[in-house]
Amino acid sequence: MFEIKITHHHNDQPEKVKQDVDDKRKKETNEEQPKPEKIETCYFCHQKFDINKDDYSHYKYGKFPMCAYCSEFYGFYSD
């Protein structure tokens, strides 16, 4: 009598979504590569440090380099 056609199973994803997931995995593997060392001088304490290191170091207001120690110490003045 009736013919039922199943287009997608519950666990299957459409082809476009599968491709997007693969692209995301490629981006994640590219991001895992270590960043090159970039030596800056802290605006507050004048210590030299690597701004690309995975810690709290950052640029205050986008232009003043701030080491991890000063970032934690002055953390209550966050922008």
DSSP file (Angstrom, degrees, kcal/mol; ACC not computed):
  #  RESIDUE AA STRUCTURE BP1 BP2  ACC     N-H-->O    O-->H-N    N-H-->O    O-->H-N    TCO  KAPPA ALPHA  PHI   PSI    X-CA   Y-CA   Z-CA
    1    1 A M              0   0    0      0, 0.0     2,-0.4     0, 0.0     0, 0.0   0.000 360.0 360.0 360.0 -73.1    0.0    0.0    0.0
    2    2 A F        -     0   0    0      2,-0.0     2,-0.5     0, 0.0     0, 0.0  -0.826 360.0-151.3-107.5 143.3    2.3    2.8    1.3
    3    3 A E        -     0   0    0     -2,-0.4     2,-0.5     2,-0.0     0, 0.0  -0.959   9.6-156.7-113.3 124.0    5.9    3.0    0.7
    4    4 A I        -     0   0    0     -2,-0.5     2,-0.6     2,-0.0    -2,-0.0  -0.866   4.8-161.1-103.4 127.8    8.0    4.8    3.4
    5    5 A K        -     0   0    0     -2,-0.5     2,-0.6     0, 0.0    -2,-0.0  -0.934   4.1-154.4-112.0 122.0   11.3    6.3    2.4
    6    6 A I        -     0   0    0     -2,-0.6     3,-0.1     1,-0.2    -2,-0.0  -0.846  11.6-178.4 -97.2 122.0   13.8    7.1    5.1
    7    7 A T        +     0   0    0     -2,-0.6     2,-0.4     1,-0.3    -1,-0.2   0.869  69.7  18.2 -88.5 -38.9   16.2    9.8    4.0
    8    8 A H  S    S-     0   0    0      4,-0.0    -1,-0.3     6,-0.0     2,-0.1  -0.998  71.2-135.4-135.4 135.9   18.4   10.0    7.1
    9    9 A H        -     0   0    0     -2,-0.4     3,-0.4    -3,-0.1    -2,-0.0  -0.424  36.2-103.9 -78.3 165.1   18.9    7.6    9.9
   10   10 A H  S    S+     0   0    0      1,-0.2    -1,-0.1    -2,-0.1    -2,-0.0   0.873 120.6  40.0 -59.9 -39.1   19.0    8.9   13.4
   11   11 A N  S    S+     0   0    0      2,-0.1    -1,-0.2     0, 0.0     2,-0.2   0.612  96.7  96.6 -88.1 -13.2   22.8    8.7   13.8
   12   12 A D        -     0   0    0     -3,-0.4    -4,-0.0     1,-0.0     3,-0.0  -0.475  60.0-152.1 -78.2 148.4   23.6    9.8   10.2
   13   13 A Q        -     0   0    0     -2,-0.2    -4,-0.1     1,-0.1    -2,-0.1  -0.885  28.9 -97.5-113.7 150.1   24.5   13.4    9.6
   14   14 A P     >  -     0   0    0      0, 0.0     4,-1.8     0, 0.0     3,-0.4  -0.281  39.3-109.3 -61.1 156.0   23.9   15.2    6.3
   15   15 A E  H  > S+     0   0    0      1,-0.2     4,-2.0     2,-0.2     5,-0.1   0.855 116.2  55.7 -59.5 -38.9   27.0   15.3    4.0
   16   16 A K  H  > S+     0   0    0      1,-0.2     4,-2.2     2,-0.2    -1,-0.2   0.901 106.9  49.8 -63.0 -41.1   27.6   19.1    4.5
   17   17 A V  H  > S+     0   0    0     -3,-0.4     4,-2.1     1,-0.2    -1,-0.2   0.895 108.3  53.4 -65.5 -39.7   27.7   18.7    8.3
   18   18 A K  H  X S+     0   0    0     -4,-1.8     4,-1.9     1,-0.2    -1,-0.2   0.902 109.2  49.3 -61.2 -40.2   30.2   15.8    8.0
   19   19 A Q  H  X S+     0   0    0     -4,-2.0     4,-2.2     1,-0.2    -2,-0.2   0.903 109.0  52.1 -66.2 -41.4   32.4   18.1    5.8
   20   20 A D  H  X S+     0   0    0     -4,-2.2     4,-2.2     1,-0.2    -1,-0.2   0.881 107.9  51.9 -62.7 -38.2   32.2   20.9    8.4
   21   21 A V  H  X S+     0   0    0     -4,-2.1     4,-2.1     2,-0.2    -1,-0.2   0.908 109.1  50.1 -65.0 -41.4   33.3   18.6   11.2
   22   22 A D  H  X S+     0   0    0     -4,-1.9     4,-1.9     1,-0.2    -2,-0.2   0.898 110.1  50.3 -63.3 -40.5   36.3   17.5    9.1
   23   23 A D  H  X S+     0   0    0     -4,-2.2     4,-2.1     1,-0.2    -1,-0.2   0.891 108.8  52.7 -63.8 -38.9   37.3   21.1    8.5
   24   24 A K  H  X S+     0   0    0     -4,-2.2     4,-2.2     1,-0.2    -2,-0.2   0.900 107.6  51.2 -64.0 -40.8   37.0   21.9   12.2
   25   25 A R  H  X S+     0   0    0     -4,-2.1     4,-2.0     1,-0.2    -1,-0.2   0.895 108.7  51.6 -63.3 -39.5   39.3   19.0   13.0
   26   26 A K  H  X S+     0   0    0     -4,-1.9     4,-1.7     1,-0.2    -1,-0.2   0.904 110.1  49.0 -63.7 -41.1   41.9   20.3   10.5
   27   27 A K  H  X S+     0   0    0     -4,-2.1     4,-2.0     1,-0.2    -2,-0.2   0.889 108.8  53.4 -65.1 -39.4   41.8   23.7   12.1
   28   28 A E  H  X S+     0   0    0     -4,-2.2     4,-1.1     1,-0.2    -1,-0.2   0.890 108.3  49.2 -63.8 -39.3   42.2   22.2   15.6
   29   29 A T  H  < S+     0   0    0     -4,-2.0     4,-0.3     1,-0.2    -1,-0.2   0.858 110.8  50.8 -69.3 -33.3   45.4   20.4   14.5
   30   30 A N  H >< S+     0   0    0     -4,-1.7     3,-1.0     1,-0.2    -2,-0.2   0.862 108.0  52.7 -69.4 -34.9   46.7   23.6   12.9
   31   31 A E  H 3< S+     0   0    0     -4,-2.0    -1,-0.2     1,-0.2    -2,-0.2   0.730  96.5  68.4 -72.9 -21.3   46.1   25.5   16.2
   32   32 A E  T 3< S+     0   0    0     -4,-1.1    -1,-0.2    -5,-0.2    -2,-0.2   0.639  74.8 105.1 -73.6 -13.3   48.0   22.9   18.2
   33   33 A Q  S <  S-     0   0    0     -3,-1.0    -3,-0.0    -4,-0.3     2,-0.0  -0.449  85.5-101.4 -67.6 139.8   51.3   24.0   16.6
   34   34 A P        -     0   0    0      0, 0.0    -1,-0.1     0, 0.0    -2,-0.1  -0.328  33.5-120.7 -66.1 142.7   53.4   26.0   19.0
   35   35 A K        -     0   0    0     17,-0.2     3,-0.1     1,-0.1    17,-0.0  -0.525  34.8 -99.1 -78.8 149.2   53.4   29.8   18.5
   36   36 A P        -     0   0    0      0, 0.0     2,-0.2     0, 0.0    16,-0.1  -0.346  45.5 -96.0 -66.9 150.8   56.7   31.4   17.8
   37   37 A E        -     0   0    0     14,-0.1     2,-0.5    -3,-0.1    13,-0.0  -0.495  40.1-172.7 -70.5 130.7   58.4   33.1   20.8
   38   38 A K        -     0   0    0     -2,-0.2    13,-2.4    -3,-0.1     2,-0.4  -0.926  10.9-152.1-129.0 106.0   57.7   36.8   21.0
   39   39 A I  E     +A   50   0A   0     -2,-0.5     2,-0.3    11,-0.2    11,-0.2  -0.646  21.3 170.7 -84.6 127.2   59.7   38.6   23.7
   40   40 A E  E     -A   49   0A   0      9,-2.9     9,-2.4    -2,-0.4     2,-0.5  -0.841  32.0-122.1-126.2 164.6   58.1   41.8   25.1
   41   41 A T  E     -A   48   0A   0     -2,-0.3     7,-0.2     7,-0.2     5,-0.0  -0.958  35.2-113.3-110.3 126.6   59.0   44.0   28.1
   42   42 A C     >  -     0   0    0      5,-2.9     4,-1.2    -2,-0.5    24,-0.2  -0.319  14.5-141.3 -62.0 134.6   56.2   44.4   30.7
   43   43 A Y  T  4 S+     0   0    0     22,-3.0    -1,-0.1     2,-0.1    23,-0.1   0.797  97.5  36.4 -66.0 -30.5   54.8   47.9   30.8
   44   44 A F  T  4 S+     0   0    0     21,-0.3    -1,-0.1     3,-0.1    22,-0.1   0.933 132.0  19.0 -91.0 -54.3   54.5   47.8   34.6
   45   45 A C  T  4 S-     0   0    0      2,-0.1    -2,-0.1    22,-0.0    -1,-0.1   0.520  89.9-130.8-101.4  -6.0   57.6   45.8   36.0
   46   46 A H     <  +     0   0    0     -4,-1.2     2,-0.3     1,-0.2    -3,-0.1   0.712  55.6 145.4  63.4  24.5   59.9   46.1   32.9
   47   47 A Q        -     0   0    0      1,-0.0    -5,-2.9    -6,-0.0     2,-0.3  -0.682  51.4-119.6 -86.8 145.6   60.6   42.3   33.0
   48   48 A K  E     +A   41   0A   0     -2,-0.3     2,-0.3    -7,-0.2    -7,-0.2  -0.689  44.9 159.1 -84.2 139.5   61.2   40.6   29.6
   49   49 A F  E     -A   40   0A   0     -9,-2.4    -9,-2.9    -2,-0.3     2,-0.7  -0.967  46.4 -99.3-154.9 164.7   58.7   37.8   28.9
   50   50 A D  E >   -A   39   0A   0     -2,-0.3     3,-1.1   -11,-0.2   -11,-0.2  -0.832  25.8-166.1 -93.1 111.6   57.2   35.7   26.1
   51   51 A I  T 3  S+     0   0    0    -13,-2.4     4,-0.2    -2,-0.7    -1,-0.2   0.757  86.3  58.5 -69.8 -25.3   53.7   37.1   25.2
   52   52 A N  T 3  S+     0   0    0    -14,-0.4    -1,-0.2   -16,-0.1   -17,-0.2   0.506  79.3 114.0 -84.3  -3.7   52.8   34.0   23.2
   53   53 A K  S <  S-     0   0    0     -3,-1.1     2,-2.0   -15,-0.2     4,-0.2  -0.368  83.0-106.4 -66.0 147.7   53.3   31.7   26.2
   54   54 A D  S    S+     0   0    0      2,-0.1     2,-0.2    -2,-0.0    -1,-0.1  -0.528  86.1  88.1 -80.1  80.6   50.1   30.1   27.4
   55   55 A D  S    S-     0   0    0     -2,-2.0    12,-0.0     2,-0.2    -4,-0.0  -0.693  97.1 -65.9-149.9-157.9   49.5   32.1   30.6
   56   56 A Y  S    S+     0   0    0     -2,-0.2    -2,-0.1     2,-0.0    -5,-0.0   0.412  84.4 123.4 -86.8   3.2   47.9   35.3   31.7
   57   57 A S        +     0   0    0     -4,-0.2     2,-0.3    -7,-0.1    -2,-0.2  -0.376  33.4 141.6 -65.9 143.3   50.2   37.6   29.7
   58   58 A H  E     -B   66   0B   0      8,-1.9     8,-2.6     6,-0.1     2,-0.6  -0.950  54.9 -81.8-164.4 177.7   48.4   39.9   27.3
   59   59 A Y  E >   -B   65   0B   0     -2,-0.3     3,-1.2     6,-0.2     2,-0.4  -0.882  40.5-136.8 -97.4 120.2   48.3   43.4   25.9
   60   60 A K  E >> S-B   64   0B   0      4,-3.9     4,-2.3    -2,-0.6     3,-1.6  -0.644  88.8  -5.2 -76.6 128.2   46.5   45.9   28.2
   61   61 A Y  T 34 S-     0   0    0     -2,-0.4    -1,-0.3     1,-0.3    -2,-0.0   0.728 125.5 -72.0  56.0  24.6   44.2   48.1   26.1
   62   62 A G  T <4 S+     0   0    0     -3,-1.2    -1,-0.3     2,-0.2    -2,-0.1   0.352 131.6  49.9  81.6  -6.9   45.6   46.4   23.0
   63   63 A K  T <4 S+     0   0    0     -3,-1.6    -2,-0.2     1,-0.2    -1,-0.1   0.567  83.3  81.1-139.3 -14.0   49.0   48.1   23.1
   64   64 A F  E  < S-B   60   0B   0     -4,-2.3    -4,-3.9   -22,-0.0    -2,-0.2  -0.871  72.3-135.1-102.2 111.7   50.7   47.8   26.5
   65   65 A P  E     -B   59   0B   0      0, 0.0   -22,-3.0     0, 0.0     2,-0.4  -0.398  22.8-170.6 -66.6 137.7   52.4   44.4   27.1
   66   66 A M  E     -B   58   0B   0     -8,-2.6    -8,-1.9   -24,-0.2   -24,-0.1  -0.988  15.0-134.1-135.0 122.8   51.6   42.9   30.5
   67   67 A C     >  -     0   0    0     -2,-0.4     4,-2.2   -10,-0.2     5,-0.2  -0.143  30.0-104.4 -70.8 170.0   53.4   39.8   31.9
   68   68 A A  H  > S+     0   0    0      2,-0.2     4,-2.1     1,-0.2     5,-0.2   0.881 118.8  53.4 -64.7 -39.5   51.5   37.0   33.7
   69   69 A Y  H  > S+     0   0    0      1,-0.2     4,-2.6     2,-0.2    -1,-0.2   0.951 113.1  41.7 -62.0 -49.8   52.6   38.1   37.2
   70   70 A C  H  > S+     0   0    0      1,-0.2     4,-3.1     2,-0.2    -1,-0.2   0.855 111.1  57.8 -67.2 -34.1   51.4   41.7   36.7
   71   71 A S  H  < S+     0   0    0     -4,-2.2    -1,-0.2     1,-0.2    -2,-0.2   0.909 112.5  40.2 -61.7 -41.6   48.2   40.4   35.0
   72   72 A E  H >< S+     0   0    0     -4,-2.1     3,-1.1     2,-0.2    -2,-0.2   0.909 117.5  48.3 -72.6 -41.7   47.4   38.4   38.1
   73   73 A F  H 3< S+     0   0    0     -4,-2.6     3,-0.4     1,-0.3    -2,-0.2   0.925 120.9  35.3 -65.5 -45.3   48.4   41.0   40.5
   74   74 A Y  T >< S+     0   0    0     -4,-3.1     3,-2.2     1,-0.2    -1,-0.3   0.102  83.7 120.7 -93.3  21.3   46.5   43.8   38.8
   75   75 A G  G X   +     0   0    0     -3,-1.1     3,-1.2     1,-0.3    -1,-0.2   0.757  63.6  64.9 -59.9 -27.7   43.7   41.5   37.8
   76   76 A F  G 3  S+     0   0    0     -3,-0.4    -1,-0.3     1,-0.3    -2,-0.1   0.590  96.0  60.3 -74.5  -7.3   41.1   43.5   39.7
   77   77 A Y  G <  S+     0   0    0     -3,-2.2    -1,-0.3     2,-0.0    -2,-0.1  -0.076  79.7 157.2-101.0  31.5   41.8   46.3   37.3
   78   78 A S    <         0   0    0     -3,-1.2    -3,-0.1     1,-0.1   -18,-0.0  -0.182 360.0 360.0 -62.1 150.4   40.7   44.2   34.3
   79   79 A D              0   0    0      0, 0.0    -1,-0.1     0, 0.0    -2,-0.0   0.466 360.0 360.0 -84.9 360.0   39.6   46.0   31.1
